[in-house]
Amino acid sequence: MTTEKLHPDAARVCEIIVAADRPPLESLPPPDAREAYLAARRVFQPESEDVAEVVALEAAGPAGAIPLRLYRGQGAGTDRPQPALVFFHGGGWVIGDLESHDQVCRALANRARCIVVAVHYRLAPEHKFPAAVDDAIAATRWIATNGASLGIDASRLAVGGDSAGGNLAAVVALDARDRGGPPLTLQLLIYPATDMGLDRPSHLRHADQLPLRRTTMQWFVGHYLRDAKDKDDWRASPLRAASFANLPPAMVVTAAFDPLGDEGEAYVQALAEAEVQVVHERFAGQIHGFLNMGRIVADSDSLVRLAGAALQRAFLGA
């Protein structure tokens, strides 16, 4: 029996959510859930940092243009091509967008002194699996192909994301390995969803833990997948991939009070057993989504600093 306690900052977040007395996301139609998620930014996220440059872009995708937003971090020069992180936002493949993670992308760009390119993939249920995967792969390949015109050094390209975005980053890394590129220097997986079965002990242990209840996760997966068979597809459940050999190095972040914690740790183990270089950062006492809660949760900044340092090392080949 664990004696670990919820971090006071995380407990404060939960108190704020309860006090707001708003309907749970899973009780809302997806468009309303998206608005509620964006509204929470004002409560939980700090002010966005200034970066050297922000540029709106579009990548060619399988179903049309994919919106992108390029952030040039402070210290990322323009005199030569710069390393870049392709970032996929979280939100259960149903909510979230370029705005929901603007603050996070700016902070990562500044800490890593790199370019961050945020990807707004198609969302469910309007666009079911594998639409988000197809967009994530297409966007990454487009960024690599067009790196020179974007000021990006395509030989120093990383992928990353939080939650559903971590899921997509892991899938992009698997796809890049199997389809000959683009080469990736790091996969930054922040409390990633790696198995759509939702049956690991942490899903039950933290079934009622705000802000991501088990019922909320079931709602996300129900909107995202076409049917139960999709759970076995590695593009939905990267933990079910046939092999993890020859993947790029990874930094995997997990939170102790997160329903997704066990599947994140299982992914760490799968990578390690395949002799992939992997660093596991487990945040004691923390909850799902704390990256986006920097106004309340000090560990958000700690995570950004760790991620920035990991990106810098990866871009240097260290």
C-alpha positions as CSV (number, residue, x, y, z in Angstrom):
1,M,0.0,0.0,0.0
2,T,1.5,3.3,-1.1
3,T,1.7,6.1,1.4
4,E,2.4,8.7,-1.2
5,K,0.3,11.9,-0.9
6,L,-1.0,14.3,-3.4
7,H,1.3,17.3,-3.8
8,P,-0.2,20.4,-2.2
9,D,-0.2,22.2,-5.6
10,A,-2.1,19.4,-7.2
11,A,-4.5,19.3,-4.3
12,R,-5.1,23.0,-4.8
13,V,-5.9,22.4,-8.5
14,C,-8.5,19.8,-7.5
15,E,-10.0,22.1,-5.0
16,I,-10.4,24.8,-7.6
17,I,-12.1,22.3,-10.0
18,V,-14.5,21.2,-7.4
19,A,-15.3,24.7,-6.3
20,A,-16.0,25.8,-9.9
21,D,-18.8,23.2,-9.9
22,R,-18.8,22.9,-13.7
23,P,-20.1,19.8,-15.5
24,P,-17.5,17.2,-16.2
25,L,-16.2,17.2,-19.8
26,E,-17.7,13.8,-20.5
27,S,-21.2,15.3,-19.9
28,L,-20.7,17.9,-22.6
29,P,-20.9,17.8,-26.4
30,P,-17.3,18.0,-27.8
31,P,-17.6,21.6,-29.0
32,D,-18.7,22.7,-25.5
33,A,-15.9,20.6,-23.9
34,R,-13.4,22.4,-26.2
35,E,-14.6,25.8,-25.0
36,A,-14.4,24.7,-21.3
37,Y,-10.9,23.4,-21.8
38,L,-9.7,26.7,-23.3
39,A,-11.5,28.7,-20.6
40,A,-9.4,26.8,-17.9
41,R,-6.2,28.4,-19.3
42,R,-7.0,31.6,-17.6
43,V,-7.2,29.9,-14.2
44,F,-4.3,27.4,-14.4
45,Q,-1.7,28.7,-16.9
46,P,0.8,31.5,-16.3
47,E,1.2,34.4,-18.7
48,S,2.7,33.4,-22.1
49,E,6.4,34.2,-22.5
50,D,7.7,36.3,-25.3
51,V,9.6,34.4,-27.9
52,A,11.8,35.7,-30.7
53,E,9.3,34.9,-33.5
54,V,5.9,33.3,-34.0
55,V,4.8,32.3,-37.5
56,A,1.5,30.7,-38.7
57,L,2.0,27.9,-41.2
58,E,0.2,25.2,-43.0
59,A,1.4,21.7,-43.8
60,A,0.1,19.6,-46.7
61,G,-2.0,16.9,-45.2
62,P,-4.0,13.9,-46.4
63,A,-7.3,15.7,-46.0
64,G,-6.1,19.3,-46.7
65,A,-4.0,21.9,-44.9
66,I,-2.8,21.2,-41.4
67,P,-2.5,24.4,-39.2
68,L,0.9,24.8,-37.7
69,R,2.4,27.5,-35.4
70,L,6.2,28.0,-35.4
71,Y,7.9,29.5,-32.3
72,R,11.5,30.6,-32.4
73,G,12.7,30.6,-28.9
74,Q,14.9,33.3,-27.3
75,G,18.5,32.3,-28.2
76,A,17.6,30.4,-31.3
77,G,19.5,32.3,-34.0
78,T,18.6,33.1,-37.6
79,D,22.2,32.9,-38.9
80,R,21.9,29.1,-39.5
81,P,19.3,26.4,-39.4
82,Q,18.1,25.6,-35.9
83,P,17.0,22.3,-34.2
84,A,13.2,21.9,-33.8
85,L,10.6,20.1,-31.7
86,V,7.4,19.1,-33.5
87,F,4.8,19.3,-30.7
88,F,1.4,17.6,-30.6
89,H,-1.0,19.0,-28.0
90,G,-3.0,16.9,-25.6
91,G,-6.7,16.8,-25.1
92,G,-7.8,13.2,-25.6
93,W,-7.8,13.6,-29.4
94,V,-11.1,15.5,-28.9
95,I,-10.2,18.9,-27.3
96,G,-7.2,21.2,-27.4
97,D,-5.7,23.2,-30.2
98,L,-2.8,25.7,-30.9
99,E,-4.2,28.1,-28.3
100,S,-4.5,25.6,-25.5
101,H,-0.8,24.8,-25.6
102,D,0.6,28.2,-26.7
103,Q,2.0,29.0,-23.3
104,V,3.7,25.6,-23.1
105,C,5.2,25.8,-26.6
106,R,6.6,29.2,-25.9
107,A,8.2,28.0,-22.7
108,L,9.7,24.9,-24.3
109,A,11.1,27.0,-27.2
110,N,12.8,29.4,-24.8
111,R,14.2,26.7,-22.4
112,A,15.6,24.6,-25.2
113,R,16.6,27.6,-27.3
114,C,15.1,25.9,-30.3
115,I,12.2,26.1,-32.7
116,V,9.0,24.5,-31.7
117,V,6.4,23.7,-34.4
118,A,3.0,23.0,-32.9
119,V,0.6,20.9,-34.9
120,H,-3.2,21.2,-34.9
121,Y,-4.2,17.7,-36.1
122,R,-7.8,16.8,-36.9
123,L,-10.0,16.1,-33.8
124,A,-12.5,13.5,-33.0
125,P,-15.4,12.7,-33.2
126,E,-15.7,14.7,-36.4
127,H,-12.5,13.0,-37.6
128,K,-12.1,9.5,-36.1
129,F,-8.9,7.5,-35.8
130,P,-6.6,7.4,-37.7
131,A,-7.1,11.0,-38.8
132,A,-5.0,12.5,-36.0
133,V,-2.2,10.0,-36.7
134,D,-2.2,10.6,-40.4
135,D,-2.0,14.4,-39.8
136,A,0.8,14.0,-37.2
137,I,2.9,11.9,-39.6
138,A,2.2,14.1,-42.5
139,A,3.0,17.3,-40.6
140,T,6.3,15.9,-39.3
141,R,7.4,14.8,-42.8
142,W,6.4,18.1,-44.2
143,I,8.4,20.0,-41.6
144,A,11.5,17.8,-42.3
145,T,11.1,18.2,-46.1
146,N,10.7,22.0,-45.9
147,G,13.2,22.5,-43.1
148,A,15.6,24.6,-45.1
149,S,12.9,27.2,-46.0
150,L,11.7,27.3,-42.3
151,G,15.1,27.8,-40.9
152,I,15.1,24.3,-39.4
153,D,17.9,21.8,-39.3
154,A,16.0,18.7,-40.3
155,S,18.9,16.5,-39.0
156,R,18.1,17.8,-35.5
157,L,14.4,17.1,-35.3
158,A,12.5,15.9,-32.2
159,V,8.9,15.0,-31.6
160,G,6.9,15.4,-28.4
161,G,3.6,16.0,-26.8
162,D,1.5,15.6,-23.7
163,S,-1.2,12.9,-23.1
164,A,-2.9,12.3,-26.5
165,G,0.0,14.4,-28.0
166,G,2.5,12.0,-26.3
167,N,0.6,9.1,-27.9
168,L,0.9,10.8,-31.3
169,A,4.6,11.5,-30.8
170,A,5.3,7.9,-30.0
171,V,3.4,6.7,-33.0
172,V,5.2,9.2,-35.3
173,A,8.6,7.9,-34.0
174,L,7.5,4.3,-34.7
175,D,6.3,5.3,-38.2
176,A,9.5,7.2,-39.0
177,R,11.6,4.1,-38.0
178,D,9.5,1.8,-40.2
179,R,9.2,4.2,-43.2
180,G,12.7,5.5,-43.5
181,G,12.4,8.8,-41.7
182,P,12.6,11.5,-41.0
183,P,15.4,10.8,-38.5
184,L,14.5,11.9,-35.0
185,T,16.9,12.9,-32.2
186,L,14.4,12.5,-29.3
187,Q,10.8,11.6,-28.4
188,L,9.5,13.7,-25.6
189,L,6.5,11.8,-24.1
190,I,4.7,13.6,-21.4
191,Y,2.3,11.4,-19.5
192,P,1.5,9.6,-22.8
193,A,-1.5,7.4,-23.5
194,T,0.1,4.2,-24.8
195,D,-2.6,1.6,-24.5
196,M,-6.3,2.0,-25.4
197,G,-7.3,-0.9,-23.2
198,L,-7.6,1.4,-20.2
199,D,-7.2,-1.7,-18.0
200,R,-3.9,-1.1,-16.1
201,P,-4.1,-0.8,-12.3
202,S,-3.6,2.9,-12.3
203,H,-6.8,3.4,-14.3
204,L,-8.6,1.8,-11.3
205,R,-6.4,3.2,-8.6
206,H,-7.0,6.8,-9.8
207,A,-10.4,6.3,-11.4
208,D,-11.8,9.3,-9.6
209,Q,-8.7,11.5,-9.6
210,L,-9.2,14.9,-11.1
211,P,-8.8,16.3,-13.7
212,L,-8.7,13.0,-15.7
213,R,-11.3,10.6,-14.3
214,R,-11.6,7.1,-15.8
215,T,-15.0,8.1,-17.2
216,T,-13.4,11.1,-18.9
217,M,-10.7,8.9,-20.5
218,Q,-13.4,6.4,-21.7
219,W,-15.3,9.3,-23.2
220,F,-12.2,10.4,-25.1
221,V,-11.4,6.9,-26.4
222,G,-15.1,6.4,-27.3
223,H,-15.0,9.5,-29.5
224,Y,-11.6,8.8,-31.0
225,L,-11.7,5.1,-32.0
226,R,-14.0,3.7,-34.7
227,D,-14.6,0.5,-32.9
228,A,-13.1,-1.9,-30.3
229,K,-10.8,-3.4,-32.9
230,D,-8.9,-0.2,-33.1
231,K,-7.5,-0.7,-29.6
232,D,-5.1,-3.4,-31.0
233,D,-3.7,-1.1,-33.7
234,W,-0.3,0.1,-32.7
235,R,-1.2,3.5,-34.2
236,A,-3.8,3.9,-31.5
237,S,-1.9,1.8,-28.8
238,P,1.8,2.2,-29.4
239,L,2.5,-0.1,-26.5
240,R,1.1,-2.9,-28.7
241,A,3.7,-2.3,-31.5
242,A,5.5,-5.4,-32.6
243,S,9.0,-4.0,-31.9
244,F,10.5,-1.1,-30.1
245,A,14.0,-1.7,-31.4
246,N,15.9,1.1,-33.1
247,L,13.7,3.9,-31.9
248,P,15.1,7.4,-31.1
249,P,16.0,8.2,-27.5
250,A,13.1,9.1,-25.3
251,M,12.3,11.1,-22.2
252,V,9.1,9.8,-20.7
253,V,7.3,11.8,-18.0
254,T,4.7,10.2,-15.7
255,A,2.7,11.6,-12.7
256,A,2.1,9.5,-9.6
257,F,-1.7,10.3,-9.4
258,D,-2.5,9.8,-13.1
259,P,-4.7,7.0,-14.5
260,L,-2.2,6.8,-17.4
261,G,0.8,6.4,-15.1
262,D,1.1,2.6,-15.4
263,E,1.0,2.6,-19.2
264,G,3.6,5.3,-19.3
265,E,5.9,3.3,-17.1
266,A,5.2,0.2,-19.3
267,Y,6.3,2.2,-22.3
268,V,9.5,3.1,-20.5
269,Q,10.1,-0.6,-19.8
270,A,9.4,-1.6,-23.4
271,L,11.9,0.9,-24.7
272,A,14.5,-0.1,-22.1
273,E,14.1,-3.8,-22.9
274,A,14.6,-3.0,-26.6
275,E,17.9,-1.2,-25.6
276,V,16.5,2.2,-26.5
277,Q,18.0,5.0,-24.5
278,V,15.2,6.2,-22.2
279,V,15.0,8.6,-19.3
280,H,12.0,8.3,-17.0
281,E,11.0,11.3,-15.0
282,R,8.3,10.4,-12.5
283,F,6.7,13.4,-10.7
284,A,5.7,12.3,-7.2
285,G,2.4,13.6,-6.0
286,Q,1.4,15.0,-9.3
287,I,-1.7,14.7,-11.5
288,H,-2.4,14.4,-15.1
289,G,-2.2,17.6,-17.1
290,F,0.1,19.5,-14.6
291,L,2.3,20.7,-17.5
292,N,-0.6,23.2,-18.3
293,M,-1.1,24.3,-14.7
294,G,2.0,26.5,-14.1
295,R,0.1,29.3,-12.4
296,I,-0.7,26.9,-9.6
297,V,1.7,23.9,-9.9
298,A,5.4,24.8,-9.5
299,D,6.3,21.3,-11.0
300,S,5.1,22.6,-14.4
301,D,8.1,24.8,-14.6
302,S,10.4,22.0,-13.3
303,L,9.1,19.8,-16.1
304,V,9.7,22.5,-18.8
305,R,13.2,23.0,-17.5
306,L,13.9,19.2,-17.6
307,A,12.4,18.9,-21.1
308,G,14.4,21.9,-22.3
309,A,17.6,20.4,-21.0
310,A,16.8,17.0,-22.5
311,L,16.1,18.6,-25.9
312,Q,19.4,20.6,-25.8
313,R,21.4,17.5,-25.0
314,A,19.6,15.6,-27.8
315,F,20.2,18.3,-30.3
316,L,23.9,18.3,-29.4
317,G,24.0,14.6,-29.8
318,A,24.9,14.1,-26.2
